[in-house]
């Protein structure tokens, strides 16, 4: 008699188990929430084999069975790993990304490769574009909504392409890091060739958006520099302890491209402080983020500012945060933005200070949560620019 035992942590169950001994064990009363486990309702031998294959790919899956005197047995899947390991620790109960529920199975690995289940990264790429587009608006006017929409698409596709090339180049390192070992290329769910084909598709979409934006020669040059930075970023963690600084160069290059798309030129008195502010902001949030993986990074032999700063991290990121706020203020002054901008900037300063002061750098969960809140910092700066421009 074949027997399989899968156990995991569950707040309601002290032990979770599934025994494949006879077809009758999997009666119609059993509810299988994950489509990948529905074949268990078939023959006994096939059920066990498929469950073993599934569990070998996703060992964090917890399957629970319980019964009572008044109710029939049921199967309950508490945690299903679909490429996103929440903040470096086990997934919380019932934390199933939407892509596992709404997308066809063949598309799900590609969606996770592009991090569609982790939208905060797209916001962090988009905000620098939005900041400069809002600053480029004429006094008394809101930003150009068409340009905002197109750059939202640009940021979405560019971020997906960046994640794909990052996972392609880091697929061997990702296998050694708890938070990333289930990514599609690291786990073998997708082949490297499939990843490269998907990358080409994403880059084609980026180019299409550029055509819709009607970028001139300067715009296409800035776009090409952006792609070069995106493609070379994954290599930085191999050669320097400052990959977070390089990431700042990558993500915030959008401040130049967004302004140029509206104005056709570059005003460096406004854009350089804005660009530098974004770089130092990135150093804050991505250093916090890197603390999730510091133990695994040491084993894998990759570098980060989290490892470089160690116990002095909070002093460093506090300095980065102050520099970022100072540069944002300087950019606003040079752009002659009205007083609401500084009110929003004060609120954003409080949000950034809260991150630095309360971050528990020894807790992967808290580091991940603090990282996620940076979409609100970006929103506060954008709201301040829009409000300040309306009365300037």
BAVEXSE-109250 format. One record per residue (C-alpha): residue in three letters; chain; y negated, x negated, z negated; residue number from 1. Coordinates in steps of 0.25 Angstrom, whole numbers, plus 5000, padded with zeros to 4 digits. Each point is the difference from the previous one (the first is absolute). Last residue first. Example, Ala and Ser with C-alpha at 12.3 -4.5 7.8 and 13.67 -1.06 7.14 Angstrom:
2
<"SER"; "A"; <5004; 4945; 4971>; 2>
<"ALA"; "A"; <5014; 5006; 4998>; 1>
***
This chain:
392
<"UNK"; "A"; <4690; 4989; 5039>; 392>
<"UNK"; "A"; <5004; 5014; 4995>; 391>
<"UNK"; "A"; <5013; 5002; 5008>; 390>
<"UNK"; "A"; <5003; 4985; 5000>; 389>
<"UNK"; "A"; <5001; 5000; 4985>; 388>
<"UNK"; "A"; <5010; 5012; 5000>; 387>
<"UNK"; "A"; <5009; 4994; 5011>; 386>
<"UNK"; "A"; <5000; 4986; 4994>; 385>
<"UNK"; "A"; <5003; 5005; 4986>; 384>
<"UNK"; "A"; <5011; 5009; 5005>; 383>
<"UNK"; "A"; <5006; 4988; 5007>; 382>
<"UNK"; "A"; <4999; 4991; 4988>; 381>
<"UNK"; "A"; <5006; 5011; 4991>; 380>
<"UNK"; "A"; <5012; 5002; 5010>; 379>
<"UNK"; "A"; <5003; 4986; 5000>; 378>
<"UNK"; "A"; <5001; 5000; 4985>; 377>
<"UNK"; "A"; <5009; 5012; 5001>; 376>
<"UNK"; "A"; <5009; 4994; 5010>; 375>
<"UNK"; "A"; <5001; 4988; 4989>; 374>
<"UNK"; "A"; <5008; 5009; 4991>; 373>
<"UNK"; "A"; <5013; 4997; 5007>; 372>
<"UNK"; "A"; <4999; 4985; 4995>; 371>
<"UNK"; "A"; <4999; 5005; 4986>; 370>
<"UNK"; "A"; <5012; 5008; 5001>; 369>
<"UNK"; "A"; <5008; 4988; 5006>; 368>
<"UNK"; "A"; <4996; 4991; 4989>; 367>
<"UNK"; "A"; <5003; 5011; 4990>; 366>
<"UNK"; "A"; <5014; 5001; 5005>; 365>
<"UNK"; "A"; <5002; 4985; 5001>; 364>
<"UNK"; "A"; <4997; 4998; 4986>; 363>
<"UNK"; "A"; <4997; 4986; 4995>; 362>
<"UNK"; "A"; <4986; 5001; 5006>; 361>
<"UNK"; "A"; <4996; 5012; 4992>; 360>
<"UNK"; "A"; <4987; 5003; 5007>; 359>
<"UNK"; "A"; <4990; 5006; 4990>; 358>
<"UNK"; "A"; <4988; 4991; 5001>; 357>
<"UNK"; "A"; <5001; 4996; 5014>; 356>
<"UNK"; "A"; <5003; 5014; 5005>; 355>
<"UNK"; "A"; <4989; 5007; 4991>; 354>
<"UNK"; "A"; <4990; 4989; 5005>; 353>
<"UNK"; "A"; <5003; 5005; 5015>; 352>
<"UNK"; "A"; <4998; 5014; 4996>; 351>
<"UNK"; "A"; <4987; 4997; 4992>; 350>
<"UNK"; "A"; <4995; 4992; 5012>; 349>
<"UNK"; "A"; <5003; 5012; 5009>; 348>
<"UNK"; "A"; <4991; 5009; 4991>; 347>
<"UNK"; "A"; <4989; 4990; 5001>; 346>
<"UNK"; "A"; <5001; 5000; 5015>; 345>
<"UNK"; "A"; <5000; 5015; 5001>; 344>
<"UNK"; "A"; <4986; 4999; 4992>; 343>
<"UNK"; "A"; <4996; 4989; 5009>; 342>
<"UNK"; "A"; <5003; 5007; 5013>; 341>
<"UNK"; "A"; <4992; 5012; 4995>; 340>
<"UNK"; "A"; <4987; 4991; 5000>; 339>
<"UNK"; "A"; <4998; 5000; 5015>; 338>
<"UNK"; "A"; <5006; 4989; 5009>; 337>
<"UNK"; "A"; <4990; 4990; 5006>; 336>
<"UNK"; "A"; <5012; 4992; 5007>; 335>
<"UNK"; "A"; <4996; 4987; 4994>; 334>
<"UNK"; "A"; <5000; 5007; 4986>; 333>
<"UNK"; "A"; <5013; 5006; 5002>; 332>
<"UNK"; "A"; <5006; 4987; 5005>; 331>
<"UNK"; "A"; <4995; 4993; 4987>; 330>
<"UNK"; "A"; <5006; 5011; 4991>; 329>
<"UNK"; "A"; <5013; 4999; 5007>; 328>
<"UNK"; "A"; <5000; 4985; 4998>; 327>
<"UNK"; "A"; <4997; 5001; 4985>; 326>
<"UNK"; "A"; <5012; 5010; 4999>; 325>
<"UNK"; "A"; <5009; 4991; 5007>; 324>
<"UNK"; "A"; <4996; 4988; 4992>; 323>
<"UNK"; "A"; <5001; 5007; 4987>; 322>
<"UNK"; "A"; <5015; 5005; 5004>; 321>
<"UNK"; "A"; <5004; 4985; 5004>; 320>
<"UNK"; "A"; <4995; 4995; 4986>; 319>
<"UNK"; "A"; <5008; 5011; 4993>; 318>
<"UNK"; "A"; <5012; 4996; 5009>; 317>
<"UNK"; "A"; <4999; 4986; 4995>; 316>
<"UNK"; "A"; <4999; 5003; 4986>; 315>
<"UNK"; "A"; <5011; 5010; 5000>; 314>
<"UNK"; "A"; <5009; 4991; 5007>; 313>
<"UNK"; "A"; <4999; 4988; 4990>; 312>
<"UNK"; "A"; <5015; 5003; 4995>; 311>
<"UNK"; "A"; <5005; 4996; 5014>; 310>
<"UNK"; "A"; <4989; 4997; 5009>; 309>
<"UNK"; "A"; <5008; 4993; 5011>; 308>
<"UNK"; "A"; <5012; 5009; 4998>; 307>
<"UNK"; "A"; <4992; 5012; 5002>; 306>
<"UNK"; "A"; <4992; 4993; 5011>; 305>
<"UNK"; "A"; <5013; 5000; 5008>; 304>
<"UNK"; "A"; <5010; 4991; 5005>; 303>
<"UNK"; "A"; <5014; 5002; 5006>; 302>
<"UNK"; "A"; <5013; 4992; 4995>; 301>
<"UNK"; "A"; <5009; 5012; 5000>; 300>
<"UNK"; "A"; <5004; 4997; 4985>; 299>
<"UNK"; "A"; <4985; 4999; 4996>; 298>
<"UNK"; "A"; <4997; 5012; 5008>; 297>
<"UNK"; "A"; <5010; 5008; 4993>; 296>
<"UNK"; "A"; <4993; 4997; 4987>; 295>
<"UNK"; "A"; <4986; 5003; 5005>; 294>
<"UNK"; "A"; <5004; 5013; 5007>; 293>
<"UNK"; "A"; <4992; 5010; 4993>; 292>
<"UNK"; "A"; <4989; 4990; 4997>; 291>
<"UNK"; "A"; <4997; 5000; 5015>; 290>
<"UNK"; "A"; <4993; 5014; 4999>; 289>
<"UNK"; "A"; <4990; 4995; 4989>; 288>
<"UNK"; "A"; <4997; 4988; 5010>; 287>
<"UNK"; "A"; <4999; 5010; 5011>; 286>
<"UNK"; "A"; <4990; 5009; 4992>; 285>
<"UNK"; "A"; <4990; 4989; 4996>; 284>
<"UNK"; "A"; <5001; 4991; 5012>; 283>
<"UNK"; "A"; <4998; 5012; 5009>; 282>
<"UNK"; "A"; <4987; 5003; 4993>; 281>
<"UNK"; "A"; <4996; 4986; 5003>; 280>
<"UNK"; "A"; <5003; 5001; 5014>; 279>
<"UNK"; "A"; <4993; 5013; 5001>; 278>
<"UNK"; "A"; <4987; 4995; 4994>; 277>
<"UNK"; "A"; <5000; 4988; 5010>; 276>
<"UNK"; "A"; <5000; 5010; 5011>; 275>
<"UNK"; "A"; <4989; 5008; 4995>; 274>
<"UNK"; "A"; <4992; 4988; 4997>; 273>
<"UNK"; "A"; <5002; 4995; 5014>; 272>
<"UNK"; "A"; <4997; 5014; 5006>; 271>
<"UNK"; "A"; <4986; 5003; 4995>; 270>
<"UNK"; "A"; <4993; 4986; 5003>; 269>
<"UNK"; "A"; <5011; 4998; 5012>; 268>
<"UNK"; "A"; <4994; 5012; 5008>; 267>
<"UNK"; "A"; <5011; 5000; 5011>; 266>
<"UNK"; "A"; <4997; 5007; 5014>; 265>
<"UNK"; "A"; <5005; 5012; 5007>; 264>
<"UNK"; "A"; <4995; 5009; 4990>; 263>
<"UNK"; "A"; <5011; 5010; 4997>; 262>
<"UNK"; "A"; <5012; 4992; 5005>; 261>
<"UNK"; "A"; <4994; 4987; 4994>; 260>
<"UNK"; "A"; <4999; 5006; 4986>; 259>
<"UNK"; "A"; <5014; 5004; 5000>; 258>
<"UNK"; "A"; <5005; 4987; 5005>; 257>
<"UNK"; "A"; <4992; 4991; 4990>; 256>
<"UNK"; "A"; <5005; 5008; 4988>; 255>
<"UNK"; "A"; <5014; 5001; 5006>; 254>
<"UNK"; "A"; <5001; 4985; 4996>; 253>
<"UNK"; "A"; <5003; 5005; 4987>; 252>
<"UNK"; "A"; <5015; 5001; 5001>; 251>
<"UNK"; "A"; <5003; 4987; 5006>; 250>
<"UNK"; "A"; <4990; 4991; 4992>; 249>
<"UNK"; "A"; <5004; 5007; 4987>; 248>
<"UNK"; "A"; <5015; 4997; 5004>; 247>
<"UNK"; "A"; <4996; 4985; 5001>; 246>
<"UNK"; "A"; <4994; 5001; 4986>; 245>
<"UNK"; "A"; <5013; 5006; 4995>; 244>
<"UNK"; "A"; <5008; 4989; 5007>; 243>
<"UNK"; "A"; <4994; 4990; 4991>; 242>
<"UNK"; "A"; <5011; 4992; 4994>; 241>
<"UNK"; "A"; <5002; 4994; 5013>; 240>
<"UNK"; "A"; <5011; 4996; 5011>; 239>
<"UNK"; "A"; <5011; 5010; 4999>; 238>
<"UNK"; "A"; <4991; 5012; 4995>; 237>
<"UNK"; "A"; <4991; 4997; 5012>; 236>
<"UNK"; "A"; <5011; 5003; 5011>; 235>
<"UNK"; "A"; <4999; 5015; 4998>; 234>
<"UNK"; "A"; <4985; 5000; 5003>; 233>
<"UNK"; "A"; <5002; 4994; 5014>; 232>
<"UNK"; "A"; <5002; 5013; 5008>; 231>
<"UNK"; "A"; <4989; 5008; 4993>; 230>
<"UNK"; "A"; <4990; 4989; 5002>; 229>
<"UNK"; "A"; <5003; 4999; 5014>; 228>
<"UNK"; "A"; <4999; 5015; 5002>; 227>
<"UNK"; "A"; <4986; 5000; 4993>; 226>
<"UNK"; "A"; <4996; 4989; 5009>; 225>
<"UNK"; "A"; <5004; 5008; 5012>; 224>
<"UNK"; "A"; <4992; 5012; 4995>; 223>
<"UNK"; "A"; <4988; 4991; 4998>; 222>
<"UNK"; "A"; <5001; 4995; 5015>; 221>
<"UNK"; "A"; <5002; 5015; 5005>; 220>
<"UNK"; "A"; <4987; 5004; 4993>; 219>
<"UNK"; "A"; <4992; 4988; 5005>; 218>
<"UNK"; "A"; <5005; 5004; 5014>; 217>
<"UNK"; "A"; <4997; 5014; 4999>; 216>
<"UNK"; "A"; <5008; 5011; 4992>; 215>
<"UNK"; "A"; <5001; 5013; 5007>; 214>
<"UNK"; "A"; <5005; 5007; 4987>; 213>
<"UNK"; "A"; <5011; 5007; 5008>; 212>
<"UNK"; "A"; <5004; 4987; 5006>; 211>
<"UNK"; "A"; <5001; 4994; 4986>; 210>
<"UNK"; "A"; <5009; 5011; 4996>; 209>
<"UNK"; "A"; <5009; 4998; 5011>; 208>
<"UNK"; "A"; <5001; 4985; 4996>; 207>
<"UNK"; "A"; <5004; 5004; 4986>; 206>
<"UNK"; "A"; <5011; 5009; 5006>; 205>
<"UNK"; "A"; <5005; 4989; 5008>; 204>
<"UNK"; "A"; <5001; 4991; 4988>; 203>
<"UNK"; "A"; <5008; 5011; 4993>; 202>
<"UNK"; "A"; <5010; 5001; 5012>; 201>
<"UNK"; "A"; <5001; 4984; 5000>; 200>
<"UNK"; "A"; <5003; 5000; 4985>; 199>
<"UNK"; "A"; <5011; 5011; 5002>; 198>
<"UNK"; "A"; <5007; 4991; 5011>; 197>
<"UNK"; "A"; <4999; 4988; 4990>; 196>
<"UNK"; "A"; <5006; 5008; 4989>; 195>
<"UNK"; "A"; <5012; 5005; 5009>; 194>
<"UNK"; "A"; <5002; 4985; 5004>; 193>
<"UNK"; "A"; <5000; 4996; 4985>; 192>
<"UNK"; "A"; <5011; 5010; 4998>; 191>
<"UNK"; "A"; <4998; 5012; 4991>; 190>
<"UNK"; "A"; <5008; 5005; 4988>; 189>
<"UNK"; "A"; <5003; 4985; 4998>; 188>
<"UNK"; "A"; <4995; 5000; 4985>; 187>
<"UNK"; "A"; <4988; 4991; 5003>; 186>
<"UNK"; "A"; <4996; 5007; 5013>; 185>
<"UNK"; "A"; <5000; 5014; 4994>; 184>
<"UNK"; "A"; <4994; 4996; 4986>; 183>
<"UNK"; "A"; <5010; 5001; 4989>; 182>
<"UNK"; "A"; <4998; 4986; 4995>; 181>
<"UNK"; "A"; <4985; 5002; 4998>; 180>
<"UNK"; "A"; <4998; 5003; 4985>; 179>
<"UNK"; "A"; <5012; 4992; 4995>; 178>
<"UNK"; "A"; <4996; 4988; 5008>; 177>
<"UNK"; "A"; <5010; 4991; 5006>; 176>
<"UNK"; "A"; <5003; 5008; 5012>; 175>
<"UNK"; "A"; <4985; 5000; 5003>; 174>
<"UNK"; "A"; <5000; 4985; 5002>; 173>
<"UNK"; "A"; <5010; 5001; 5012>; 172>
<"UNK"; "A"; <4992; 5012; 5006>; 171>
<"UNK"; "A"; <4987; 4993; 4999>; 170>
<"UNK"; "A"; <4996; 4998; 5014>; 169>
<"UNK"; "A"; <5005; 5013; 5005>; 168>
<"UNK"; "A"; <4995; 5007; 4987>; 167>
<"UNK"; "A"; <4986; 4994; 5002>; 166>
<"UNK"; "A"; <5000; 5004; 5015>; 165>
<"UNK"; "A"; <5004; 5014; 4997>; 164>
<"UNK"; "A"; <4990; 5001; 4988>; 163>
<"UNK"; "A"; <4989; 4995; 5009>; 162>
<"UNK"; "A"; <5004; 5010; 5012>; 161>
<"UNK"; "A"; <4999; 5011; 4990>; 160>
<"UNK"; "A"; <4986; 4996; 4995>; 159>
<"UNK"; "A"; <4995; 4999; 5014>; 158>
<"UNK"; "A"; <5005; 5014; 5003>; 157>
<"UNK"; "A"; <4994; 5006; 4988>; 156>
<"UNK"; "A"; <4987; 4992; 5001>; 155>
<"UNK"; "A"; <4998; 5003; 5015>; 154>
<"UNK"; "A"; <5003; 5015; 4997>; 153>
<"UNK"; "A"; <4989; 5000; 4989>; 152>
<"UNK"; "A"; <4992; 4992; 5010>; 151>
<"UNK"; "A"; <5000; 5011; 5010>; 150>
<"UNK"; "A"; <4997; 5011; 4989>; 149>
<"UNK"; "A"; <4988; 4992; 4995>; 148>
<"UNK"; "A"; <4995; 4997; 5014>; 147>
<"UNK"; "A"; <5000; 5015; 5003>; 146>
<"UNK"; "A"; <4994; 5004; 4987>; 145>
<"UNK"; "A"; <4988; 4991; 5002>; 144>
<"UNK"; "A"; <4995; 4997; 4986>; 143>
<"UNK"; "A"; <4990; 5010; 4994>; 142>
<"UNK"; "A"; <4985; 5000; 5003>; 141>
<"UNK"; "A"; <4987; 4998; 4992>; 140>
<"UNK"; "A"; <4999; 4985; 5004>; 139>
<"UNK"; "A"; <5008; 4997; 5013>; 138>
<"UNK"; "A"; <5015; 4997; 4997>; 137>
<"UNK"; "A"; <5004; 4985; 5000>; 136>
<"UNK"; "A"; <5003; 5001; 4985>; 135>
<"UNK"; "A"; <5010; 5011; 5002>; 134>
<"UNK"; "A"; <5007; 4992; 5011>; 133>
<"UNK"; "A"; <5000; 4988; 4991>; 132>
<"UNK"; "A"; <5006; 5007; 4988>; 131>
<"UNK"; "A"; <5010; 5008; 5008>; 130>
<"UNK"; "A"; <5006; 4987; 5007>; 129>
<"UNK"; "A"; <5001; 4994; 4986>; 128>
<"UNK"; "A"; <5007; 5013; 4995>; 127>
<"UNK"; "A"; <5010; 5000; 5010>; 126>
<"UNK"; "A"; <5009; 4989; 4996>; 125>
<"UNK"; "A"; <5001; 5004; 4986>; 124>
<"UNK"; "A"; <5002; 5014; 5004>; 123>
<"UNK"; "A"; <5012; 4996; 5008>; 122>
<"UNK"; "A"; <5006; 4993; 4989>; 121>
<"UNK"; "A"; <4999; 5012; 4991>; 120>
<"UNK"; "A"; <5008; 5008; 5009>; 119>
<"UNK"; "A"; <5014; 4995; 4995>; 118>
<"UNK"; "A"; <5010; 5009; 5006>; 117>
<"UNK"; "A"; <4995; 4997; 5014>; 116>
<"UNK"; "A"; <5003; 4985; 4997>; 115>
<"UNK"; "A"; <5001; 4996; 5015>; 114>
<"UNK"; "A"; <5015; 4995; 4997>; 113>
<"UNK"; "A"; <5002; 5013; 4992>; 112>
<"UNK"; "A"; <4996; 5009; 5012>; 111>
<"UNK"; "A"; <5009; 4991; 5008>; 110>
<"UNK"; "A"; <5012; 5002; 4991>; 109>
<"UNK"; "A"; <4998; 5015; 5000>; 108>
<"UNK"; "A"; <4999; 5002; 5015>; 107>
<"UNK"; "A"; <5016; 5001; 5002>; 106>
<"UNK"; "A"; <5001; 5009; 4988>; 105>
<"UNK"; "A"; <4991; 5011; 5005>; 104>
<"UNK"; "A"; <4987; 5001; 4992>; 103>
<"UNK"; "A"; <4997; 5011; 4990>; 102>
<"UNK"; "A"; <5007; 4997; 4987>; 101>
<"UNK"; "A"; <5002; 4985; 5000>; 100>
<"UNK"; "A"; <4986; 4998; 5006>; 99>
<"UNK"; "A"; <4995; 5007; 4988>; 98>
<"UNK"; "A"; <5004; 4989; 4990>; 97>
<"UNK"; "A"; <5010; 5004; 4989>; 96>
<"UNK"; "A"; <4995; 4998; 4986>; 95>
<"UNK"; "A"; <5009; 5010; 4993>; 94>
<"UNK"; "A"; <5002; 4991; 4988>; 93>
<"UNK"; "A"; <4992; 4988; 5000>; 92>
<"UNK"; "A"; <5004; 4989; 5009>; 91>
<"UNK"; "A"; <5005; 4987; 4994>; 90>
<"UNK"; "A"; <4990; 4989; 4998>; 89>
<"UNK"; "A"; <4992; 4991; 5009>; 88>
<"UNK"; "A"; <4989; 5010; 5001>; 87>
<"UNK"; "A"; <5008; 5011; 5006>; 86>
<"UNK"; "A"; <5011; 4995; 5009>; 85>
<"UNK"; "A"; <4997; 5005; 5013>; 84>
<"UNK"; "A"; <5010; 4999; 5011>; 83>
<"UNK"; "A"; <5007; 5013; 4999>; 82>
<"UNK"; "A"; <5006; 4999; 4986>; 81>
<"UNK"; "A"; <5005; 5013; 4995>; 80>
<"UNK"; "A"; <4998; 5003; 4986>; 79>
<"UNK"; "A"; <5005; 5013; 4992>; 78>
<"UNK"; "A"; <5011; 5005; 5009>; 77>
<"UNK"; "A"; <5006; 5012; 4993>; 76>
<"UNK"; "A"; <5015; 5004; 5002>; 75>
<"UNK"; "A"; <5004; 5013; 4994>; 74>
<"UNK"; "A"; <5011; 5006; 4992>; 73>
<"UNK"; "A"; <5001; 5015; 4997>; 72>
<"UNK"; "A"; <4992; 5007; 4989>; 71>
<"UNK"; "A"; <5004; 5006; 4987>; 70>
<"UNK"; "A"; <5009; 4990; 4993>; 69>
<"UNK"; "A"; <4991; 4989; 5005>; 68>
<"UNK"; "A"; <5001; 4990; 5011>; 67>
<"UNK"; "A"; <4993; 4987; 5004>; 66>
<"UNK"; "A"; <5000; 4990; 5012>; 65>
<"UNK"; "A"; <4990; 4989; 5002>; 64>
<"UNK"; "A"; <4998; 4991; 5012>; 63>
<"UNK"; "A"; <4990; 4989; 4998>; 62>
<"UNK"; "A"; <4996; 4992; 5013>; 61>
<"UNK"; "A"; <4995; 4986; 4996>; 60>
<"UNK"; "A"; <5012; 4994; 5008>; 59>
<"UNK"; "A"; <4994; 5005; 5013>; 58>
<"UNK"; "A"; <5008; 4992; 5011>; 57>
<"UNK"; "A"; <5013; 4998; 4992>; 56>
<"UNK"; "A"; <4998; 5014; 4995>; 55>
<"UNK"; "A"; <5000; 5006; 5014>; 54>
<"UNK"; "A"; <5012; 4992; 5004>; 53>
<"UNK"; "A"; <5007; 5004; 4988>; 52>
<"UNK"; "A"; <4996; 5015; 5002>; 51>
<"UNK"; "A"; <5005; 4999; 5014>; 50>
<"UNK"; "A"; <5014; 4995; 4996>; 49>
<"UNK"; "A"; <5002; 5009; 4989>; 48>
<"UNK"; "A"; <4997; 5012; 5008>; 47>
<"UNK"; "A"; <5009; 4996; 5012>; 46>
<"UNK"; "A"; <5011; 4998; 4990>; 45>
<"UNK"; "A"; <4998; 5014; 4994>; 44>
<"UNK"; "A"; <4998; 5008; 5012>; 43>
<"UNK"; "A"; <4986; 5006; 5003>; 42>
<"UNK"; "A"; <4990; 5005; 4989>; 41>
<"UNK"; "A"; <4997; 4986; 4998>; 40>
<"UNK"; "A"; <4994; 5000; 5014>; 39>
<"UNK"; "A"; <4987; 5006; 4994>; 38>
<"UNK"; "A"; <4996; 4987; 4993>; 37>
<"UNK"; "A"; <4991; 4996; 5011>; 36>
<"UNK"; "A"; <4993; 5013; 5000>; 35>
<"UNK"; "A"; <4995; 4997; 4985>; 34>
<"UNK"; "A"; <4999; 5012; 4991>; 33>
<"UNK"; "A"; <5015; 5003; 4999>; 32>
<"UNK"; "A"; <5003; 5013; 4992>; 31>
<"UNK"; "A"; <5014; 5002; 4995>; 30>
<"UNK"; "A"; <5004; 5015; 4999>; 29>
<"UNK"; "A"; <5006; 4999; 5014>; 28>
<"UNK"; "A"; <5011; 4992; 4994>; 27>
<"UNK"; "A"; <5001; 4985; 5000>; 26>
<"UNK"; "A"; <5011; 4998; 4989>; 25>
<"UNK"; "A"; <5008; 5008; 5009>; 24>
<"UNK"; "A"; <5001; 4989; 5011>; 23>
<"UNK"; "A"; <5008; 4992; 4990>; 22>
<"UNK"; "A"; <4998; 4987; 4992>; 21>
<"UNK"; "A"; <4986; 4996; 5003>; 20>
<"UNK"; "A"; <4994; 4998; 4986>; 19>
<"UNK"; "A"; <4985; 5000; 4998>; 18>
<"UNK"; "A"; <4993; 4995; 4988>; 17>
<"UNK"; "A"; <4987; 5000; 4992>; 16>
<"UNK"; "A"; <5000; 4997; 4985>; 15>
<"UNK"; "A"; <4990; 5003; 4989>; 14>
<"UNK"; "A"; <4994; 5011; 5008>; 13>
<"UNK"; "A"; <4986; 5006; 4998>; 12>
<"UNK"; "A"; <4991; 4989; 5001>; 11>
<"UNK"; "A"; <5008; 4993; 5011>; 10>
<"UNK"; "A"; <5003; 4985; 5001>; 9>
<"UNK"; "A"; <5011; 4996; 5010>; 8>
<"UNK"; "A"; <5015; 5001; 5002>; 7>
<"UNK"; "A"; <5009; 5001; 5013>; 6>
<"UNK"; "A"; <5015; 5001; 4997>; 5>
<"UNK"; "A"; <5009; 5002; 5012>; 4>
<"UNK"; "A"; <5015; 5004; 4998>; 3>
<"UNK"; "A"; <5011; 5000; 5011>; 2>
<"UNK"; "A"; <5013; 5006; 4995>; 1>
***
